[in-house]
Structures are given as structure tokens and as C-alpha cells.
Amino acid sequence: MRRAAVLGSPIEHSLSPVLHRAAYQELGLDDWSYDRFEIDEAALPQFVEGLGPEWAGLSLTMPLKRAVIPLLDGISDTAASVEAVNTVVLTGDGRRVGDNTDIPGLISALRERGVEKVESAAVLGAGATASSALAALSRICSGEVTAYVRSSARAAEMRQWGERLGVAVRTADWSDAARALTAPLVIATTPAGATDELAAAVPATPGTLFDVLYDPWPTALAAAWTQRGGNLLGGLDLLVHQAVLQVEQMTGRTPGPLAAMRAAGEAALRGRHM
């Protein structure tokens, strides 16, 4: 039996078990299991040290993406670029190696929807997901990225991330966030409800919106975007694409078409609201 799991706190909302188990079923990995564990920063070291040879890997959500780094034998350049690890692979020689699949997952999800390069972009919010968004944009955006934030401290953080990642970042106050919606690509990284006030400001011919929320879905902004005919991606798109990369790293096998994983995620979300 081979084992993998997602760790975090809170963790009961995580769709990772649904997605990974769907991939295992598709790949015929009947001897693999994938679980979830409520683990906070204080409990993380003991959990990681206790992993036996049956363990193949871990998925990490908040608040563990930075806390895990000192416990690892190495991390990828991608993870180092944003100081965040969401994937740990346990190698055959006992090493623990960290990676970040959120960044390539964002890029892959956009590519699936026909977005490979943009001349400019806007980011709504300034948390950990926003830094991953900047890292993704460093690879696909040829021009300026405008980050709309609520405080001068957050603005300074986003500019610092831009300098570190090689992205030209301009910051603007959240009160002007409606202007973001005219960008060819808008990435919304804010908590539920934060962008509802922007729904009425969606332009007549919107570009692409990537709203990283998946529950509740659609957000008011996402619904308005669709009504205007814009290209829309949601949090489930990101979850599926980053999970595929995790499955590849942990199992050494590549899942086929993403339909099975996406359908499993959609069914799980519907079940929450029945």
C-alpha cells in the first residue's frame, strides 16, 4: 500500500482527496490511498518525522506552505521563488523534496482556455495566492501587472514580489478595483464576497477572468462575467491542474484527460449544497 494525503488547518473543506482518488481510479492504482489530516504549524514537524516508507507524498494547504520548508531536504526553484511549498515528494532514498504546483497549474489552466500570452494583467488581492499569480504572470505577461490592494503595506509587499519575480507591478487602491476589469486577464485572489461589489462594473466585452474561489461558485463577479460573454476560469480549474501535477510527481504516472478529476470535483461541490 502506498499513501499520500493533504495536510492543513482547517482541512475538512479540501477537495484534494476527491481529485487524487479519482486520478488513482483512472490510473488503476488500487493499492494507493489518499487521506486528509487536520495539522497546524505546531503539529507539522512530528507528523512529517513520523512518515514511514509507505508514504509517497503530501499536499499542503494553509497554514503550512511556508512552515514545511525547514523540514525538507530541498525545494524546487518554483517553490523558492514564492517561498511556498504545496507539494512534498518522498523519494526512494528517504529525501523530502518540496515543490509548488499552484504556479504551473495556473499556467496550464489558462492554456487550456486558450490564454498563453497577455500584454497586461490585473490581480485583485495581495495574499499568498496573489504571489503565486505574479509568479505565473512572470511567464506569460509581457507588460505591466496592476495589483489592487486594501493597504499600503500590502501594496509594498506586492511590489517587492514583483521585483523578486521579474514582473513590472504597479499597485492601486482597492477603491479603484473596477478599473481592473478592463484588463485582458484578471486574476481574483480575494476571499468570498470581496469582489461582489465589482459585478456591476463588468465591461461590455470582458477578457479573461480567473477567480480562484470554488465554493461558493459562481461568485457574483464570475456570474456577471459569464453573462457578458467573457472567458471564465474558477478555483476548480486551478485545483484540478495543480492536482494533476502532484499525482505525476507522487506516483510517476500521468492521468489522462482531466474530465474524470473535474467531474469528481464538481460532484463533490454539488453534494455540499444539496
N, C-alpha and C positions, 0 to 999 in steps of 0.2 A: 504493500500500500504506500502510495506517495501522497504527501499532504501539502496544502497551501491554505492561506487564509488572509482575510483583511482585518487589520487592527485599527482602532481609533476610539474616540470618545466624544460624542455619542456615536454608536455604530449600528443601532437597530434599523436605521433608515437605509443602510448601504445596499445598493443593487449589485455589488460585486459578486456575491455568491450566485445570484441568478445568472449573471452573464458568464462567469467562469464555468459553472456547471453545465450550461448549455453548450459551451465550446468543448468541454470534455466529452459530452454525449456525442457531439458531432464527430469528434476525432476517435471515438471508440476507446477512450481512456477510462475503462470501467473500474480500474484499480486506483483512481485518483479521487481525492476528496478536497473540498474547499469550504471552509467554515468562516465564521466571524467571531471576533473576541473583543469585548469591551476592555480596552487597555489605555490608560492615560500615561503621561510622561514619567511619572514615578514608578509605574509598574513595568515599563518597557524593558529596561536592562535585564531584569530577572527573566522575563519571558523570552527574550532573544537568546540569552545564555543557555536556556533550557531546551532549545531546539535540538532534536535528535537527527540522525542520518536519514530518517524518512521524510524530512521536510525539504521541499524544493524551492519554496519562495513565499514572500509576503507582499501583500498590497497594503499601503499605508495611507490613511486619511488624517484629517486634523485631529489632535494637535501634534502629530508625530513626525511630520515630514522633515523637520529640522532636528528634532530631538534624537532621531535614529542615527544621524551621521557619525557621531563619535563612537558608535557601537560597531561600525563597519570596517572592513579591511580596505575598501576603496570605493570611489563613486565615479560615475561617468562624467565626461566634460559637460554633457547636457544638464545633469543634476547639479554640478558645481556652478554652472552659470547662474542659477537662481537659488542656490543654497537650499534645495528642496528635493527630497527623495520620496517617491511614491511607490517604488518597486525595489524589493530586495531579492536577489537570486542567491541561493545557497549552492555553491559549486561542489563538485565531487571531491575536491581536496579540502573541503571544510571552510572555505573562504566565504565571507558575506560581502556581496557586491551590490551597491546601490545605483539606481538609475531613476530617471524621470520620464515617464511615458506620456505625461499630460501635454508636453510641448510637441512632440511628433504626432500625438493623437489629434491635437488641434489642427495641425497642418494637413494630416490625412483626411480629417472630416471635411475641411474646406475644399480640398482637392476633389473629393467625391462629389461635391456640389458644383464643381466647375470653377472654383476660385483658386488659382495658382499664383497669381501676382496681382498686387494692387499698388496704385501710386500714392495713396494716403489712407489713413485709417483713424478710427476713434475708439478709445477704451473708456468705458463707464465703470468707475470704481478704482480702488488702489490697494486691494488686499493681495494675498498670496497668489490667487488665480490671475490677477492683473499682471503680476511679474511674469508668470508663465505665458500670458498673452503677448507681452512685449517680446519675450524670447522667440515665440513663434513668428511674430511680425518682423523680427530682425532678419528672417529668412525669406519672407515673401513680400514685404512692403519696401518699395524703392524710395519713398519720400517720408514726409513728416507724420508722426502719430500724435494726436491730441488726446490727453488724458483729462477727464472731467472728474474732479475730486471735491471733497467737502471741507478740507482744511489745508492750511499752508504746510503743515508737517507732512501730510500725505503727498502734497504736490512735490515737496523736496525729495521724498522717497522715490517717487516715480521718475523724476529727472535723474536721480542717482542710478536707478536701474537702467534707464535709457543709456547713460554714459557707459555703464558696465557692459551692456549688451550690444552697444554699437547702433542704437536706434535714436534718431532725432526726435526727442519727446518735448512737446510743448504742453504746458498744463493750463487748465481753465477752471473756473469755479463751477460748482455743480448747478448754480442758478442759471448758467448758460447751456446746460446739457442738451436742450432741444436742438442746438446747433450741431451736435454730434450726428444727428440722424441724417444729415445730408452727405456724410462721408460714404465712399464706395463700400467700405467694410466697417461695421460697428460691432465691437465685442463688449457685451454687457456682463460684468463680473460681480454685480451687486446682489445683496440678499433679496429674498422675496418681498415684493411690494415696493421696492425702492424706485423702480422705473415706471410704475403705473402712471405717474403724473405725466409721463412723456408720450403716452399712447396717442393723445390728440394731436401731437406735433409731427407724426409720421408724414414725410413728404409724399407728393402725388406719385412720384416714380422712385421708390426707395431702392437702394442697392442690396447688400447682403447684411443680415443681422445674425450674429452668433450669440444667443442668450444662453449662458452656461447653466441656468436652472433647469431642473427636470421635474420638480414637484414643489408647488403646483405648476401645471402646464396645460394649456399655454398661458404665459403671463399676459397681462393686458397689452403690453408693448408688442409681444410676439403675435397676438391675435390681430392687432391693428396692422402690423407689418404684412401679414398674410392677406388681409383684406385689400391692401393696396397693391398686391401682386409682387411683393419683394421676395428675395431669396432668403429662406429662414432655416437656421440650424438651432438645435436645442441641446440641453445638457446630456440627453441620452446619446446623441451623436458623439459627443466627446467621450462619454463613458465607454461606449462600445469600441471606439477606435483605440483608446488607450488600453482597454482590457485585452484586445487582440494582441497588442504588443507585449503585454505582460504574459499572456498564455504562451506566446512564442518563446519568450526568454525562460520561462519556468519549465516548460515541457519539451522544448526543442522541436515542436510541431507547429505548423501554421494552420489555423482554422480556415475553412473555405469561405464562401460568400458570407457576409455579415448578417444575412437575413435571420438566421436562427437566433443569434445573440440579441439582435434588435427586437425580434418578436417576443422573446422571453422577457426582456426588459419592459416592453410595452404592456404585456400581460400582467406583470407584477405591479406596475403602476396603476392599471385599471382595478386590480384587486384591492388596492388600498382605499379606493373611493367607492366601493360597492356597499 
